[in-house]
């Protein structure tokens, strides 16, 4: 199927930007804001229309997600919904109302569903405090389709979770493979909506955050029995 041209001004800027990414930039390649301005001269907020594609499942990374990128660089990682096709590039307002925000935060227990941190709580080993926001998460449906659901996440996890697709079917398949004891343990965690980690698990998590030189010192200490 022949794609429309990104130069077709009858299309909206977001659709044209999507076509440009697919036909010119290509998945895995890098572009800059200046490239966008050059391709769409005189178009206001063209770069914002590129960012809007993330709401349709497109993964476009900046240096916050990909440390190899420069400050003004972005990487087109993965195509999402083909927004240029009829009916696929329009949506109701994506603005999250204050009422929705309060409802999602209350439903999710007022903590980050990804890491469990509460608002105002400091991240381990830092003086940086967490802020909660509402993230849009793409969820894969049993029939193969996708939907977007809202979830409470902290500022760190929200950035790291961009471009990810949640798959409840994979989780359910894993549940079915558990033993009876493991299923009861999981059911208890779900009922309490939390899990208490053992001391050794906490140390393991802290160890994983250490730089290699520091990890080596821990391994030597374990080997020597100190």
Rosetta constraint file for C-alpha pairs under 8 A:
AtomPair CA 3 CA 19 HARMONIC 7.73 0.50
AtomPair CA 4 CA 8 HARMONIC 7.42 0.50
AtomPair CA 4 CA 19 HARMONIC 7.45 0.50
AtomPair CA 4 CA 84 HARMONIC 7.81 0.50
AtomPair CA 5 CA 16 HARMONIC 7.50 0.50
AtomPair CA 5 CA 19 HARMONIC 6.94 0.50
AtomPair CA 6 CA 15 HARMONIC 7.58 0.50
AtomPair CA 6 CA 16 HARMONIC 4.34 0.50
AtomPair CA 6 CA 17 HARMONIC 6.75 0.50
AtomPair CA 6 CA 18 HARMONIC 7.81 0.50
AtomPair CA 6 CA 19 HARMONIC 5.17 0.50
AtomPair CA 6 CA 20 HARMONIC 5.42 0.50
AtomPair CA 7 CA 16 HARMONIC 6.85 0.50
AtomPair CA 8 CA 16 HARMONIC 7.30 0.50
AtomPair CA 9 CA 13 HARMONIC 7.97 0.50
AtomPair CA 9 CA 16 HARMONIC 7.90 0.50
AtomPair CA 11 CA 15 HARMONIC 6.22 0.50
AtomPair CA 11 CA 16 HARMONIC 6.25 0.50
AtomPair CA 11 CA 84 HARMONIC 7.85 0.50
AtomPair CA 12 CA 16 HARMONIC 6.25 0.50
AtomPair CA 13 CA 17 HARMONIC 5.96 0.50
AtomPair CA 13 CA 43 HARMONIC 7.91 0.50
AtomPair CA 13 CA 46 HARMONIC 6.60 0.50
AtomPair CA 13 CA 49 HARMONIC 6.45 0.50
AtomPair CA 14 CA 18 HARMONIC 6.19 0.50
AtomPair CA 14 CA 46 HARMONIC 7.61 0.50
AtomPair CA 14 CA 49 HARMONIC 4.78 0.50
AtomPair CA 14 CA 50 HARMONIC 6.08 0.50
AtomPair CA 14 CA 52 HARMONIC 7.20 0.50
AtomPair CA 14 CA 53 HARMONIC 7.07 0.50
AtomPair CA 15 CA 19 HARMONIC 6.30 0.50
AtomPair CA 15 CA 83 HARMONIC 5.88 0.50
AtomPair CA 15 CA 84 HARMONIC 5.17 0.50
AtomPair CA 15 CA 89 HARMONIC 7.19 0.50
AtomPair CA 16 CA 20 HARMONIC 6.14 0.50
AtomPair CA 16 CA 84 HARMONIC 7.75 0.50
AtomPair CA 17 CA 21 HARMONIC 6.18 0.50
AtomPair CA 17 CA 46 HARMONIC 7.93 0.50
AtomPair CA 17 CA 49 HARMONIC 7.32 0.50
AtomPair CA 17 CA 50 HARMONIC 6.06 0.50
AtomPair CA 18 CA 22 HARMONIC 6.31 0.50
AtomPair CA 18 CA 50 HARMONIC 7.26 0.50
AtomPair CA 18 CA 53 HARMONIC 7.37 0.50
AtomPair CA 18 CA 82 HARMONIC 7.83 0.50
AtomPair CA 18 CA 83 HARMONIC 7.35 0.50
AtomPair CA 18 CA 84 HARMONIC 7.72 0.50
AtomPair CA 19 CA 23 HARMONIC 5.93 0.50
AtomPair CA 19 CA 24 HARMONIC 7.95 0.50
AtomPair CA 19 CA 84 HARMONIC 7.59 0.50
AtomPair CA 20 CA 24 HARMONIC 5.29 0.50
AtomPair CA 20 CA 25 HARMONIC 6.64 0.50
AtomPair CA 21 CA 25 HARMONIC 4.74 0.50
AtomPair CA 21 CA 26 HARMONIC 5.81 0.50
AtomPair CA 21 CA 27 HARMONIC 7.62 0.50
AtomPair CA 21 CA 76 HARMONIC 7.06 0.50
AtomPair CA 22 CA 26 HARMONIC 5.10 0.50
AtomPair CA 22 CA 27 HARMONIC 6.94 0.50
AtomPair CA 22 CA 79 HARMONIC 7.51 0.50
AtomPair CA 25 CA 29 HARMONIC 6.10 0.50
AtomPair CA 25 CA 30 HARMONIC 7.26 0.50
AtomPair CA 25 CA 31 HARMONIC 7.14 0.50
AtomPair CA 25 CA 76 HARMONIC 7.52 0.50
AtomPair CA 26 CA 76 HARMONIC 7.01 0.50
AtomPair CA 27 CA 75 HARMONIC 7.99 0.50
AtomPair CA 27 CA 76 HARMONIC 5.26 0.50
AtomPair CA 27 CA 77 HARMONIC 5.21 0.50
AtomPair CA 27 CA 78 HARMONIC 5.85 0.50
AtomPair CA 27 CA 79 HARMONIC 7.33 0.50
AtomPair CA 28 CA 75 HARMONIC 6.30 0.50
AtomPair CA 28 CA 76 HARMONIC 5.49 0.50
AtomPair CA 28 CA 77 HARMONIC 4.85 0.50
AtomPair CA 28 CA 78 HARMONIC 7.46 0.50
AtomPair CA 29 CA 75 HARMONIC 5.59 0.50
AtomPair CA 29 CA 76 HARMONIC 5.78 0.50
AtomPair CA 29 CA 77 HARMONIC 7.35 0.50
AtomPair CA 30 CA 73 HARMONIC 6.54 0.50
AtomPair CA 30 CA 74 HARMONIC 5.54 0.50
AtomPair CA 30 CA 75 HARMONIC 4.34 0.50
AtomPair CA 30 CA 76 HARMONIC 6.37 0.50
AtomPair CA 31 CA 35 HARMONIC 6.28 0.50
AtomPair CA 31 CA 36 HARMONIC 7.83 0.50
AtomPair CA 31 CA 73 HARMONIC 5.81 0.50
AtomPair CA 31 CA 74 HARMONIC 5.46 0.50
AtomPair CA 31 CA 75 HARMONIC 6.30 0.50
AtomPair CA 31 CA 76 HARMONIC 7.71 0.50
AtomPair CA 32 CA 36 HARMONIC 6.62 0.50
AtomPair CA 32 CA 72 HARMONIC 5.78 0.50
AtomPair CA 32 CA 73 HARMONIC 4.63 0.50
AtomPair CA 32 CA 74 HARMONIC 5.91 0.50
AtomPair CA 33 CA 37 HARMONIC 6.31 0.50
AtomPair CA 33 CA 47 HARMONIC 6.45 0.50
AtomPair CA 33 CA 72 HARMONIC 6.50 0.50
AtomPair CA 33 CA 73 HARMONIC 7.15 0.50
AtomPair CA 34 CA 38 HARMONIC 6.12 0.50
AtomPair CA 35 CA 39 HARMONIC 6.23 0.50
AtomPair CA 36 CA 40 HARMONIC 6.13 0.50
AtomPair CA 36 CA 46 HARMONIC 6.86 0.50
AtomPair CA 36 CA 47 HARMONIC 6.43 0.50
AtomPair CA 37 CA 41 HARMONIC 5.47 0.50
AtomPair CA 37 CA 42 HARMONIC 7.80 0.50
AtomPair CA 37 CA 43 HARMONIC 7.71 0.50
AtomPair CA 37 CA 46 HARMONIC 7.00 0.50
AtomPair CA 37 CA 47 HARMONIC 7.59 0.50
AtomPair CA 40 CA 46 HARMONIC 6.91 0.50
AtomPair CA 45 CA 49 HARMONIC 6.59 0.50
AtomPair CA 46 CA 50 HARMONIC 6.56 0.50
AtomPair CA 47 CA 51 HARMONIC 6.54 0.50
AtomPair CA 48 CA 52 HARMONIC 6.21 0.50
AtomPair CA 49 CA 53 HARMONIC 6.88 0.50
AtomPair CA 50 CA 54 HARMONIC 7.95 0.50
AtomPair CA 51 CA 60 HARMONIC 7.59 0.50
AtomPair CA 52 CA 56 HARMONIC 7.65 0.50
AtomPair CA 53 CA 57 HARMONIC 6.94 0.50
AtomPair CA 53 CA 58 HARMONIC 5.54 0.50
AtomPair CA 53 CA 80 HARMONIC 7.84 0.50
AtomPair CA 54 CA 58 HARMONIC 4.62 0.50
AtomPair CA 54 CA 59 HARMONIC 6.05 0.50
AtomPair CA 54 CA 60 HARMONIC 7.01 0.50
AtomPair CA 54 CA 80 HARMONIC 7.96 0.50
AtomPair CA 54 CA 163 HARMONIC 7.38 0.50
AtomPair CA 55 CA 136 HARMONIC 7.77 0.50
AtomPair CA 56 CA 80 HARMONIC 5.86 0.50
AtomPair CA 56 CA 81 HARMONIC 5.50 0.50
AtomPair CA 56 CA 83 HARMONIC 7.77 0.50
AtomPair CA 57 CA 79 HARMONIC 7.28 0.50
AtomPair CA 57 CA 80 HARMONIC 4.43 0.50
AtomPair CA 57 CA 81 HARMONIC 6.29 0.50
AtomPair CA 57 CA 138 HARMONIC 6.93 0.50
AtomPair CA 57 CA 163 HARMONIC 6.31 0.50
AtomPair CA 58 CA 77 HARMONIC 7.83 0.50
AtomPair CA 58 CA 78 HARMONIC 5.77 0.50
AtomPair CA 58 CA 79 HARMONIC 4.90 0.50
AtomPair CA 58 CA 80 HARMONIC 4.15 0.50
AtomPair CA 58 CA 81 HARMONIC 7.12 0.50
AtomPair CA 58 CA 163 HARMONIC 6.69 0.50
AtomPair CA 59 CA 76 HARMONIC 6.48 0.50
AtomPair CA 59 CA 77 HARMONIC 5.32 0.50
AtomPair CA 59 CA 78 HARMONIC 5.00 0.50
AtomPair CA 59 CA 79 HARMONIC 6.65 0.50
AtomPair CA 59 CA 80 HARMONIC 7.31 0.50
AtomPair CA 59 CA 162 HARMONIC 7.15 0.50
AtomPair CA 59 CA 163 HARMONIC 4.86 0.50
AtomPair CA 60 CA 74 HARMONIC 6.55 0.50
AtomPair CA 60 CA 75 HARMONIC 5.54 0.50
AtomPair CA 60 CA 76 HARMONIC 4.72 0.50
AtomPair CA 60 CA 77 HARMONIC 5.64 0.50
AtomPair CA 60 CA 78 HARMONIC 7.17 0.50
AtomPair CA 60 CA 163 HARMONIC 7.86 0.50
AtomPair CA 61 CA 65 HARMONIC 5.66 0.50
AtomPair CA 61 CA 66 HARMONIC 6.34 0.50
AtomPair CA 61 CA 74 HARMONIC 5.48 0.50
AtomPair CA 61 CA 75 HARMONIC 5.11 0.50
AtomPair CA 61 CA 76 HARMONIC 6.69 0.50
AtomPair CA 61 CA 77 HARMONIC 6.93 0.50
AtomPair CA 62 CA 66 HARMONIC 6.04 0.50
AtomPair CA 62 CA 69 HARMONIC 6.62 0.50
AtomPair CA 62 CA 71 HARMONIC 7.66 0.50
AtomPair CA 62 CA 72 HARMONIC 7.99 0.50
AtomPair CA 62 CA 73 HARMONIC 6.42 0.50
AtomPair CA 62 CA 74 HARMONIC 4.71 0.50
AtomPair CA 62 CA 75 HARMONIC 6.60 0.50
AtomPair CA 63 CA 67 HARMONIC 4.95 0.50
AtomPair CA 63 CA 68 HARMONIC 6.74 0.50
AtomPair CA 63 CA 69 HARMONIC 4.84 0.50
AtomPair CA 63 CA 70 HARMONIC 6.15 0.50
AtomPair CA 63 CA 71 HARMONIC 6.16 0.50
AtomPair CA 63 CA 73 HARMONIC 7.24 0.50
AtomPair CA 63 CA 74 HARMONIC 7.24 0.50
AtomPair CA 64 CA 159 HARMONIC 7.48 0.50
AtomPair CA 65 CA 159 HARMONIC 7.07 0.50
AtomPair CA 65 CA 160 HARMONIC 6.45 0.50
AtomPair CA 69 CA 73 HARMONIC 5.69 0.50
AtomPair CA 69 CA 74 HARMONIC 6.80 0.50
AtomPair CA 69 CA 75 HARMONIC 7.77 0.50
AtomPair CA 70 CA 74 HARMONIC 7.97 0.50
AtomPair CA 81 CA 88 HARMONIC 7.07 0.50
AtomPair CA 82 CA 88 HARMONIC 6.75 0.50
AtomPair CA 82 CA 89 HARMONIC 7.57 0.50
AtomPair CA 83 CA 87 HARMONIC 7.92 0.50
AtomPair CA 83 CA 88 HARMONIC 4.88 0.50
AtomPair CA 83 CA 89 HARMONIC 4.06 0.50
AtomPair CA 83 CA 90 HARMONIC 7.80 0.50
AtomPair CA 84 CA 88 HARMONIC 6.86 0.50
AtomPair CA 84 CA 89 HARMONIC 6.07 0.50
AtomPair CA 85 CA 89 HARMONIC 6.95 0.50
AtomPair CA 96 CA 100 HARMONIC 6.15 0.50
AtomPair CA 96 CA 101 HARMONIC 6.55 0.50
AtomPair CA 97 CA 101 HARMONIC 6.19 0.50
AtomPair CA 98 CA 102 HARMONIC 6.17 0.50
AtomPair CA 99 CA 103 HARMONIC 6.18 0.50
AtomPair CA 100 CA 104 HARMONIC 6.06 0.50
AtomPair CA 101 CA 105 HARMONIC 6.13 0.50
AtomPair CA 101 CA 134 HARMONIC 6.74 0.50
AtomPair CA 102 CA 106 HARMONIC 6.05 0.50
AtomPair CA 103 CA 107 HARMONIC 6.00 0.50
AtomPair CA 104 CA 108 HARMONIC 6.01 0.50
AtomPair CA 104 CA 134 HARMONIC 7.56 0.50
AtomPair CA 104 CA 150 HARMONIC 7.15 0.50
AtomPair CA 104 CA 151 HARMONIC 6.62 0.50
AtomPair CA 104 CA 152 HARMONIC 6.57 0.50
AtomPair CA 105 CA 109 HARMONIC 6.16 0.50
AtomPair CA 105 CA 110 HARMONIC 4.89 0.50
AtomPair CA 105 CA 111 HARMONIC 7.47 0.50
AtomPair CA 105 CA 134 HARMONIC 7.92 0.50
AtomPair CA 105 CA 152 HARMONIC 5.98 0.50
AtomPair CA 106 CA 110 HARMONIC 5.77 0.50
AtomPair CA 108 CA 112 HARMONIC 7.74 0.50
AtomPair CA 108 CA 113 HARMONIC 6.86 0.50
AtomPair CA 108 CA 151 HARMONIC 7.31 0.50
AtomPair CA 108 CA 152 HARMONIC 6.33 0.50
AtomPair CA 110 CA 118 HARMONIC 6.65 0.50
AtomPair CA 110 CA 119 HARMONIC 7.50 0.50
AtomPair CA 110 CA 132 HARMONIC 7.97 0.50
AtomPair CA 110 CA 152 HARMONIC 7.54 0.50
AtomPair CA 111 CA 116 HARMONIC 5.66 0.50
AtomPair CA 111 CA 117 HARMONIC 5.58 0.50
AtomPair CA 111 CA 118 HARMONIC 4.44 0.50
AtomPair CA 111 CA 119 HARMONIC 6.58 0.50
AtomPair CA 111 CA 132 HARMONIC 7.15 0.50
AtomPair CA 111 CA 152 HARMONIC 6.90 0.50
AtomPair CA 111 CA 153 HARMONIC 7.18 0.50
AtomPair CA 111 CA 154 HARMONIC 7.74 0.50
AtomPair CA 112 CA 116 HARMONIC 4.73 0.50
AtomPair CA 112 CA 117 HARMONIC 5.39 0.50
AtomPair CA 112 CA 118 HARMONIC 6.43 0.50
AtomPair CA 112 CA 132 HARMONIC 6.74 0.50
AtomPair CA 112 CA 152 HARMONIC 5.50 0.50
AtomPair CA 112 CA 153 HARMONIC 4.22 0.50
AtomPair CA 112 CA 154 HARMONIC 5.30 0.50
AtomPair CA 113 CA 151 HARMONIC 7.18 0.50
AtomPair CA 113 CA 152 HARMONIC 6.03 0.50
AtomPair CA 113 CA 153 HARMONIC 5.80 0.50
AtomPair CA 114 CA 153 HARMONIC 6.42 0.50
AtomPair CA 114 CA 157 HARMONIC 6.61 0.50
AtomPair CA 115 CA 157 HARMONIC 7.38 0.50
AtomPair CA 117 CA 121 HARMONIC 6.58 0.50
AtomPair CA 117 CA 123 HARMONIC 7.74 0.50
AtomPair CA 117 CA 130 HARMONIC 7.09 0.50
AtomPair CA 117 CA 154 HARMONIC 7.32 0.50
AtomPair CA 118 CA 130 HARMONIC 6.88 0.50
AtomPair CA 118 CA 131 HARMONIC 7.88 0.50
AtomPair CA 118 CA 132 HARMONIC 7.65 0.50
AtomPair CA 119 CA 129 HARMONIC 7.34 0.50
AtomPair CA 119 CA 130 HARMONIC 5.17 0.50
AtomPair CA 119 CA 131 HARMONIC 5.01 0.50
AtomPair CA 119 CA 132 HARMONIC 5.71 0.50
AtomPair CA 119 CA 154 HARMONIC 7.64 0.50
AtomPair CA 120 CA 129 HARMONIC 5.05 0.50
AtomPair CA 120 CA 130 HARMONIC 5.19 0.50
AtomPair CA 120 CA 131 HARMONIC 6.31 0.50
AtomPair CA 121 CA 129 HARMONIC 5.20 0.50
AtomPair CA 121 CA 130 HARMONIC 5.63 0.50
AtomPair CA 122 CA 126 HARMONIC 6.50 0.50
AtomPair CA 122 CA 127 HARMONIC 5.80 0.50
AtomPair CA 122 CA 128 HARMONIC 5.33 0.50
AtomPair CA 122 CA 129 HARMONIC 4.10 0.50
AtomPair CA 122 CA 130 HARMONIC 6.10 0.50
AtomPair CA 123 CA 127 HARMONIC 6.98 0.50
AtomPair CA 123 CA 128 HARMONIC 5.93 0.50
AtomPair CA 123 CA 129 HARMONIC 6.12 0.50
AtomPair CA 123 CA 130 HARMONIC 6.77 0.50
AtomPair CA 130 CA 154 HARMONIC 6.00 0.50
AtomPair CA 130 CA 155 HARMONIC 6.58 0.50
AtomPair CA 130 CA 156 HARMONIC 7.88 0.50
AtomPair CA 131 CA 154 HARMONIC 5.37 0.50
AtomPair CA 131 CA 155 HARMONIC 5.69 0.50
AtomPair CA 132 CA 152 HARMONIC 6.56 0.50
AtomPair CA 132 CA 153 HARMONIC 5.58 0.50
AtomPair CA 132 CA 154 HARMONIC 4.36 0.50
AtomPair CA 132 CA 155 HARMONIC 6.24 0.50
AtomPair CA 133 CA 152 HARMONIC 5.82 0.50
AtomPair CA 133 CA 153 HARMONIC 5.59 0.50
AtomPair CA 133 CA 154 HARMONIC 5.97 0.50
AtomPair CA 133 CA 155 HARMONIC 6.70 0.50
AtomPair CA 133 CA 158 HARMONIC 7.76 0.50
AtomPair CA 134 CA 150 HARMONIC 6.41 0.50
AtomPair CA 134 CA 151 HARMONIC 5.64 0.50
AtomPair CA 134 CA 152 HARMONIC 4.73 0.50
AtomPair CA 134 CA 153 HARMONIC 6.12 0.50
AtomPair CA 135 CA 150 HARMONIC 5.71 0.50
AtomPair CA 135 CA 151 HARMONIC 5.37 0.50
AtomPair CA 135 CA 152 HARMONIC 6.18 0.50
AtomPair CA 135 CA 153 HARMONIC 6.35 0.50
AtomPair CA 135 CA 158 HARMONIC 6.22 0.50
AtomPair CA 136 CA 148 HARMONIC 6.10 0.50
AtomPair CA 136 CA 149 HARMONIC 5.67 0.50
AtomPair CA 136 CA 150 HARMONIC 4.81 0.50
AtomPair CA 136 CA 151 HARMONIC 6.52 0.50
AtomPair CA 137 CA 148 HARMONIC 5.44 0.50
AtomPair CA 137 CA 149 HARMONIC 5.32 0.50
AtomPair CA 137 CA 150 HARMONIC 6.16 0.50
AtomPair CA 137 CA 151 HARMONIC 7.02 0.50
AtomPair CA 137 CA 164 HARMONIC 7.34 0.50
AtomPair CA 137 CA 165 HARMONIC 6.71 0.50
AtomPair CA 137 CA 166 HARMONIC 6.98 0.50
AtomPair CA 138 CA 146 HARMONIC 6.52 0.50
AtomPair CA 138 CA 147 HARMONIC 5.69 0.50
AtomPair CA 138 CA 148 HARMONIC 4.52 0.50
AtomPair CA 138 CA 149 HARMONIC 6.47 0.50
AtomPair CA 138 CA 164 HARMONIC 7.03 0.50
AtomPair CA 138 CA 165 HARMONIC 4.92 0.50
AtomPair CA 138 CA 166 HARMONIC 6.09 0.50
AtomPair CA 139 CA 146 HARMONIC 5.51 0.50
AtomPair CA 139 CA 147 HARMONIC 5.25 0.50
AtomPair CA 139 CA 148 HARMONIC 5.92 0.50
AtomPair CA 139 CA 149 HARMONIC 6.86 0.50
AtomPair CA 139 CA 165 HARMONIC 5.55 0.50
AtomPair CA 139 CA 166 HARMONIC 4.58 0.50
AtomPair CA 139 CA 167 HARMONIC 5.91 0.50
AtomPair CA 139 CA 168 HARMONIC 7.64 0.50
AtomPair CA 140 CA 144 HARMONIC 6.49 0.50
AtomPair CA 140 CA 145 HARMONIC 6.03 0.50
AtomPair CA 140 CA 146 HARMONIC 4.53 0.50
AtomPair CA 140 CA 147 HARMONIC 6.59 0.50
AtomPair CA 140 CA 165 HARMONIC 6.71 0.50
AtomPair CA 140 CA 166 HARMONIC 6.11 0.50
AtomPair CA 140 CA 167 HARMONIC 5.10 0.50
AtomPair CA 140 CA 168 HARMONIC 7.19 0.50
AtomPair CA 140 CA 169 HARMONIC 7.99 0.50
AtomPair CA 141 CA 145 HARMONIC 5.16 0.50
AtomPair CA 141 CA 146 HARMONIC 5.42 0.50
AtomPair CA 141 CA 147 HARMONIC 7.09 0.50
AtomPair CA 141 CA 167 HARMONIC 7.46 0.50
AtomPair CA 141 CA 168 HARMONIC 7.79 0.50
AtomPair CA 141 CA 169 HARMONIC 7.84 0.50
AtomPair CA 142 CA 169 HARMONIC 6.66 0.50
AtomPair CA 153 CA 157 HARMONIC 6.05 0.50
AtomPair CA 153 CA 158 HARMONIC 5.62 0.50
AtomPair CA 154 CA 158 HARMONIC 5.96 0.50
AtomPair CA 155 CA 159 HARMONIC 6.52 0.50
AtomPair CA 156 CA 160 HARMONIC 6.40 0.50
AtomPair CA 157 CA 161 HARMONIC 5.80 0.50
AtomPair CA 158 CA 162 HARMONIC 6.61 0.50
AtomPair CA 167 CA 171 HARMONIC 6.90 0.50
AtomPair CA 168 CA 172 HARMONIC 6.14 0.50
AtomPair CA 169 CA 173 HARMONIC 6.10 0.50
AtomPair CA 170 CA 174 HARMONIC 6.33 0.50
AtomPair CA 171 CA 175 HARMONIC 6.30 0.50
AtomPair CA 172 CA 176 HARMONIC 6.39 0.50
AtomPair CA 173 CA 177 HARMONIC 6.79 0.50
AtomPair CA 174 CA 178 HARMONIC 6.86 0.50
AtomPair CA 175 CA 183 HARMONIC 7.00 0.50
AtomPair CA 178 CA 182 HARMONIC 5.65 0.50
AtomPair CA 178 CA 183 HARMONIC 5.85 0.50
AtomPair CA 179 CA 183 HARMONIC 6.10 0.50
AtomPair CA 180 CA 184 HARMONIC 6.29 0.50
AtomPair CA 181 CA 185 HARMONIC 6.22 0.50
AtomPair CA 182 CA 186 HARMONIC 6.13 0.50
AtomPair CA 183 CA 187 HARMONIC 6.03 0.50
AtomPair CA 184 CA 188 HARMONIC 6.21 0.50
AtomPair CA 185 CA 189 HARMONIC 6.46 0.50
AtomPair CA 186 CA 190 HARMONIC 6.18 0.50
AtomPair CA 187 CA 191 HARMONIC 6.06 0.50
AtomPair CA 188 CA 192 HARMONIC 6.17 0.50
AtomPair CA 189 CA 193 HARMONIC 5.60 0.50
AtomPair CA 189 CA 194 HARMONIC 5.46 0.50
AtomPair CA 189 CA 195 HARMONIC 5.49 0.50
AtomPair CA 190 CA 194 HARMONIC 6.81 0.50
AtomPair CA 197 CA 201 HARMONIC 5.97 0.50
AtomPair CA 197 CA 202 HARMONIC 6.40 0.50
AtomPair CA 198 CA 202 HARMONIC 6.35 0.50
AtomPair CA 199 CA 203 HARMONIC 6.25 0.50
AtomPair CA 200 CA 204 HARMONIC 6.11 0.50
AtomPair CA 201 CA 205 HARMONIC 6.25 0.50
AtomPair CA 202 CA 206 HARMONIC 6.32 0.50
AtomPair CA 203 CA 207 HARMONIC 5.99 0.50
AtomPair CA 204 CA 208 HARMONIC 6.25 0.50
AtomPair CA 205 CA 209 HARMONIC 6.84 0.50
AtomPair CA 206 CA 210 HARMONIC 7.00 0.50
AtomPair CA 207 CA 215 HARMONIC 6.66 0.50
AtomPair CA 208 CA 215 HARMONIC 7.87 0.50
AtomPair CA 210 CA 214 HARMONIC 5.89 0.50
AtomPair CA 210 CA 215 HARMONIC 5.89 0.50
AtomPair CA 211 CA 215 HARMONIC 6.23 0.50
AtomPair CA 212 CA 216 HARMONIC 6.12 0.50
AtomPair CA 213 CA 217 HARMONIC 6.61 0.50
AtomPair CA 214 CA 218 HARMONIC 6.55 0.50
AtomPair CA 215 CA 219 HARMONIC 6.31 0.50
AtomPair CA 216 CA 220 HARMONIC 6.22 0.50
AtomPair CA 217 CA 221 HARMONIC 6.20 0.50
AtomPair CA 218 CA 222 HARMONIC 6.28 0.50
AtomPair CA 219 CA 223 HARMONIC 6.19 0.50
AtomPair CA 220 CA 224 HARMONIC 6.15 0.50
AtomPair CA 221 CA 225 HARMONIC 6.12 0.50
AtomPair CA 221 CA 226 HARMONIC 5.28 0.50
AtomPair CA 222 CA 226 HARMONIC 6.35 0.50
